[in-house]
Amino acid sequence: MASVTSATVDSADIVRLILQFCKENSLFRTLQCLQEESRVSLNAVDSLDALLSDVNKGHWDTVLQAVSYLSLPPNVLQDLYSQVVLELAELREVETAHHLLRETAPMNALKQANPERYLRVEALVKKHHFDAAEAYEGMSKEKIRANLAQSISKHVQVAPPSRLLALVGQAMKWQQHVGLLPKNARIDVFRGVAKDAEVEAEMCPTMVARTVKFGAKSHPECVTFSPDGQFCVSGSVDGMVEVWDHQTGTLRKDLQYQDEGSFMMHDKAVIAVAFNKESELLATGSQDGQIKVWRIATGQCARRYEKAHSEGITCITWAKDSSQLLTGSFDFTARVHGIKSGKTLKEFRGHKSYVNSAVYTKDNARVVTASSDSHVIVFDAKTTEMINTITPPPPSHCSSIMDYSVNCALIAPKIPGYSEHEDLIFVCTRTNTILLMNLAGQVLKSFCSGKRDKGDFVAMTTSPKGEWLYGVAEDNTLYCFSVASGALEQTLKVAEKEVIGIAHHPSRNVMAGFAGDGSMVFLKA
């Protein structure tokens, strides 16, 4: 995939960041284990001048602690430890000198590599009278220390303190700058999202909080929220893709490209939008069968499929691993497209009219499509073979010989009273009833608007936890159903005319409704 300029980071550098963090926070056992398992040493100090000053002043306790995190050549370590042992012997700290001589890795390595030198140091330690001239071979301690400092300086890197925290802070500032994180909010650094002040209990929206009016010759054809809840994106009939702040109902000007007036665009109407689960990539589909994949942080197009379908793209769904796109089209087919390859990988055939929705089951093993031909088809995602064709039954007051378009089929979230291992689907037909069905075609529950005149549903969605089912009907009204009881609990006017669809925020009691009259409304409880 084409990408923005990126830098390659050595995995060893990441380990060193963690090693420094462990050192600064006195996590010495963790540091030691990580060094041994990764075979990567910190090999850096906060201040080289301070280390060399300690060497020159003979502050050996500080020096030995510092070099334990460094990766120095064996000969340098042996020279250092030999000098420390001799100076301890000079101070008549013979027991400590003997310990370093016999129990440390550098001195054991010296014993193997240069036994004569090792035995000489050992003999000098054992003498009752320390002769500095003999021990230091006619050189002063100061000169030997200076030579050691020079040798060590050649192999040590300098790193500012708290590099891990500094990089995390810089990354967060950049994400706030480009709009990936909200400003002046508590951030969950591990998940990379803003911390919610509290987990909201799911409730039906009761009011229109914000209204956005598009231009005289424009209206939104599709709207979606990002999985992290930071973005609300609309695709318009004029080809524009815009990112909104659902709290203010205004464009996100903290995204630099929008602030500069450089929007994501198609040549034809944008009629499908979808985020990947990381909320980093946005896929958009247009009336002429083109798909574009955008980086939401920069507004740059990362992948383009000129003719993903021969006709308009009606829906887009990302695979769980963000490696593929599943699309439906006015050309009666659903297809899978590879993100890396940029090619169409699979095609699902069987419908005789527009494919209005296409989704994966929870295990990604099957694809479920809904069509204007009045059928829902279950496909094998790997082989593209049809497993089952479902014809949702019409409500009792409707003619059984008529065909009713299936607007969409959604995989239901976990529903109390039903096995979490069974894939259930909500099926929205162009009638006044939404059905809960299994993939065998059995109707488990129905949700009815109760209106025969302009009560037919045009779109639906569910709340994130699946407690509520929402359908928007031809009367431009949102119908809120309790999934548990099937009862209609609330209604709310969404638009004056030509309602097109609805979308739900992934974690808050916020919804977006959009209509052909050029309006987009944000609803809240």
N, C-alpha and C positions, 0 to 999 in steps of 0.2 A: 504494500500500500504506500502511495505517496504520503510523505509526512513532512511536518515542519522540521526545521533544523533541530537536530538532537545531538546530545553528547553521549559518548560511551563511558560508562563508569566501571572501573575494575572492581570485581567483587571483593578483593582483598582490602580495598579502601573502605568499603562498607563495614567489614569486620573491624578495621582499625577505629572507625568512628565509635563502634560499640565498645571496643576495648578501652578507649579513652573515657567513655561514659562510665564504665565499670570502675576504672581507676579513680576517677574524680568523686565517685560516690561510695568508695571503700568496699566495692563488691569484689574483693580480691580472689575468693575461691572461684567465682564465676569467670573472672578475668583469666585465671590460670587454666581453667578447664577449656575455655574458648580458644586460648592460644594453643593448647595442646591438640585439640580436635581439629582446628582449622589450619594449624601450622603457619599461622600468621602472627607476627609480633607487632606490638604497637610501634616500636622503633621511632618514637617521636617524643620530644619534650616541649613543655610550654615555653621555656627560655633556655637557649643554648648557653648564653652568657652566665646564667646562674649555675648551670651544671659545671661548666669549665672553671668557674670561680671556686666551687666546692672541691674540685679536683686539685686545683692549685693550693688551696688552703688545707688540704688533707682532711676534709669533712667526710670520712669514708662511710659512715653509716648512711648519710644522705646519698652519696654517690652510688653505693651498692644497691640501694633500693631503686634508684633511678634506672640503673643499667639492667635491672631485672626485667624491665619492659622493652629493652632494646635488643636489636639483633646485630651484635658486634662480631667481627671476625674472631676466630679462636685465639689467634696470636695476641690480639689487643686485650681480650679478656684475661688471658694468661699473664700478660705483662701487668695488668691492673691488679689482679688478685695477688700476684707475687709481691708487688710493692706494698699492698695493704698488709700482707702477712709479715713482711719485714718490719714495717713501721710499728705494728702491734708488738712484735718481739722487742723492738727498741724501747717501747713504753713498758715492757715487762708484763704485758697482757698475754702471757704465754698460752694460757688455756684457750683463749679466743683464737689466737694465731693457729694453734694445733687444730682447732675445729675447722677453720677455713681451709687449712692445708689438707685435711683428710676427708671432709664432708661436702665440699663444693665441686660442682661439675667442672669448672675451668681448671682447678688444680688436679683433679683426677685425669682430665684430658692431658694436662702437662706431664703428668707421671707416665702416661702411655707414649706421648709424642717425644718427650725429651727427658728421659729418666735422670740424666746427669744433672740437669738444671734443678729438677725437683729435689733430688737428694741434697744438693748444695743448699737450697732454701731450708730444707728440713734440718740440716746440720746447724745452720745459723740460728734457727729458732731454739734448738736444744742447748746451745752454749750458755753458760752461766754469765758470761760477760759479753755484751753486744759491742762489736767493733763496727762503727758506721762506715769507716773507710773500706773495710773488707766487704761489708754487706752491699754497699752501694757502688762498689768498684771504682772508687775515687771520684764519683760524681756527687754533687749535692742533692739533697732531697728535692729542693726547689726545682732544679734542672730536670730531674726525673719526672716530677709531677707535671712540669711544663710540656715535656715530650709526650706524656700520657694524654694530657689535655688536647694536644695537637692531633694525636692519633685518633682519639675518640671523636673529635669534631668532624672528621672526614666521613664518618659513617652514621651521623645522627641527623634526623630531620627535625625541623621546628614546626609545630602546629599550634595555632592559637587555642586557648582553653575552650571547653564546652562547644566543640564543633558540631556535634549532633543537634544540640538544642538550637544553635545558631542557624543551621540549615533548615530545621523544621520551621523556625520562626520566619525565615526568608521565604520558604515555600508557601506558608500561610498568607504572608503579605501579598505575594504574587497572585495567589488564588483569589484573595479579596479584590486585588486590583483589576483582574479580568472578569470578576463576577462569579467565580466558582464557589466562593464562600461569602456569606453576608458580613458586612462591617458591623462593628459594635455588638457582636454576639458571642456567647460562650461557644467554643468549638470543641467537638469531640475529635481529638487529633488522630486517634486510632482509626476511626471510621471515615474521617475526612468530611464530616458534616457538622452543621450547627446543632448544638444540644437543645432539645426541646425543653422548655421550662417544665412541662409536665406532659404525660401521655394523655391525649384527649380520648375520652370515651366517644364512641361513634354515635353521631346524632344527625338527624335529617337537617338539611339547610332550611332556614325559615325566612331569609331575606336576601335581597339583591344588595350586595355590599359595594360593588363598583360596576360601572358600565363603560365600555370602550366603544366609541363610534369610529368605524372605518370611513375611508373616503367615499365620495358619491358613487364612484364606479367600482368600488371594491367591497368585498365581504369575506369573512373567514370561511374556508371550506373544511378545515380540520384544526383541531386543537389537542395538545397533550401536555402533561406535566412530566418533568424528569423524575426518575425513581428516587433521587435524593431530595426532591421537593424544592429545589432552588430555582427552577426555571419553569415558566409556562410558555409554550411555543405555539404560534398560529401559522397556518399556511393559507394563503389568500388566492382569490380568483385572478389577481393581477400578477401572480408568480412570486410574490414576496413572502419571505419567511422571517417572522419577527419574534423576539424574545421579550416577555413581559414580566413585570413585578405584580404578582396577583394581589399583594397587599395594598398597593397604591393604584393599580390599574393603569400604570404608565410603562413606557418602554424602558428596558434595562440599559440606562446610559453608562453604567459602570462597565459594560462590555465595550471596549474601545472601538471596535468596528461599528457598532451601532451609534456610538457617540459621534463618530466621524461621518455618519450617514452612508456607510458601506454595508448594505444588508446582504444576507444570503438570498439568492434569487434563482428562479427558473424562468424559462421563456414562456411557459404556459402555466395554467392554473395549478397550484399545489393542492392536491386532494388527499394526501396521506403523509403523516409524520409519526416518527417513533424514536425513542431514545434507547440506547443499550443500557444494561443494568448498572454500569458504572457512571452513567450520566455524563460521559465524556464525548460520545459520538451521537450525532443526530442524523437519521435517515429521512429523506423527503422524497416523495413520489409525485409526479406531475401528470397532467392530462394527456401528454404526448408519449407516455410510457417510459420516461426518463427517471432514473433514481440518482440522487446525489447523497453522499455521506459527508457530513461536516464535523469539524472540531468546534464544539460549542464555545470553547474558551477564546478562540481566535477568529472564528467565522470563516476559516479556510476550508475549501473543498478537498477532502482527502481521497475520495473515490467517486468515480462517475460511471454510470451504466447508461449509455445513450439509448439503447433499445432493450430495456429489461423486459418489456412486453410490447406487443404490437399496438395496444391501445392503453388507455389511462390506468394508472396504478390506484386501486381502490383502498388498499390496506397494506401495512408493513408490520412485521413482527420480527424481533431479533431472536436468534438462538441464544441459549443461556450463556454460552461461552463467547458470545459476540463475534463468532467466526463466520456466521452466515445470516442472510436476510431471507425471510419468507414473505412473499408478496402475493396479492390477489389482484385481478385485473378485469376490465371490461371485455377482454378477449376470451373470457370463459375459462381461464386457467389460473392455477397457482404455481409459483415457481420458487426455487431456492437459488440464491446467488452467493458465491464465495466472496468474502471481503478481501482476502489476500490475492486471489486469482483475478477478481474482477469479472468472472464469467458466470453464466447461468449453469448450475450444476444438475438441477432436477426440474421436472415438470409434472404437475398433477392434473390429469385430464378426467373428465367425466360429467362436468356440468354443461348445461345447454343454454345458460345465460350468464349474466355478470356474476363474478365471484365478489361478494361484498365483504367477506371477512375470512381470514385464514390464521389459525393459531396452532401452536404446539400443545400437546398434552403435557402434564407436569413432568413426565419422564422423558420428554422429547422423542418418544418412540412413534407417536402418531401425529398426523396433521388433520385438523378438523376445519372444513370449509363450509361456508354458508352462501347460498346463491339466490338470485332472483328467479331461478327456475323452480322454487318452492322446496328445494332439497338441502339437506345437510349431509355431506359425505365425510366418512372417516377413512383416511388413507394410512398406509404403512409409510412412515417417514423415510425409511431406508430404501424400500423397493418401489415406492410410489403406487403400489397396487391398492385398489379399493377394498376396504375391509367391510364396510357397511354403508348403505344409503338410507338415510332417515328422512321421512316425510312428516314434519310436525303436523299434527291434526289441527284443523281449524276450530274455533270456539263453536259451541252448539248452535248459536244463532246464525252462523255463517253457512253458506252453501258448501257441501262437501265435494262438489264437482268442480269448484273453482280453484285456481292455483293462487297461493298467497306468497309473495316474495319474502324470503328470509333475509332480514336486514343484517343480522349478525348472530354469531354463536360464540359465547365466551366460556372459557374454562372457569368453573365456579371455585371460589376459595373454599377452604374447609368449612363444612356446614354441620352444625351439631345434629346428631341423630343419624348421620350417614358416615360410612367408612371413609377415612382419609385416604385409603389406598384406591378408592374407586373414583374414576374421572367422571364428574358430572358437568353438564353444560347448561347455561342459560341460553334459550333460543328466543330471539325477538323476530316475530313475523309481522307482516304488514296487516295486523289485526289489533284488536284491543286487549290481547292477552299475550303475556310472556310466559314461557314454559321452562320448568326445570326438568331436565331429562338425563338419562344415562346414555352411554354410547351404543347401547343395544336398541335405542329408540323408545324406551318406556318413559311415559310421562309420570313424574313423581310429584309435581306440584304446579299450580298455575297462579298467575298474578294478573288480575284484570283491572283495567281502568274504570270499568263500569259505564263507559259511554259508547254508544253505537254511532253517534254522529261526531266525527272528528276526534274520536277517541283512539284511533289506530296509532300504534307506536311507530316511530321512525328511527329511534336509537335507544340504546340502553348502556348502563355500566353498573358496577357494584362498588360498595365501599371497600376500603383496603382489607378489612378483616372479614368481609362477606356478611355482615349483619344486616346490611340494607341493600335492596335492589332498586335502581332508579330507571325509569323509562320516561322518555319525553315523547309526547304525542302530537298529532296534527293540530290540536288546539293550542299548541305552543306552551303547554303546561308540563311541569315536571311532576311525576307521580312517584312517591316514596313508599316502598313496600318493606315490611318486616319479613326477612327471609324465613325466620323461625315459624311465624304464624301464618304468613301469606297475606296478612291484612294490609290494606291501604291505610297508611298512617298520616300522610301529609301530601298536600299539593302546593305548587308554587308556580306562578306565571314566570316564564323565562324570556319570552320575546313577544312582540306584537304580531309578527307574521313570519312564515317560512323558517321555522326552527329546523336546524340541520343536525345538531348533535350535542353531546355532553361529554365531559371528562372529569375525573375525580383526582384530587390531590392525594399523593401516596401516604400521607400520615396525618393530615388535618381535615377537619370538617369543612372543606372548601371545595367547591365545584366550579367548573366553567361551562357556560352554555353559549352556543353561537348560532347565528341565524342569517338567512339570506337578505335580511333588511339592513345588513351592514353593522350589526351589533355583536358584541361579545360581553357577557356579564359574568361576574364572579359572585357566586352565592356562598353564604356561610350560615352556620347554625346560630 
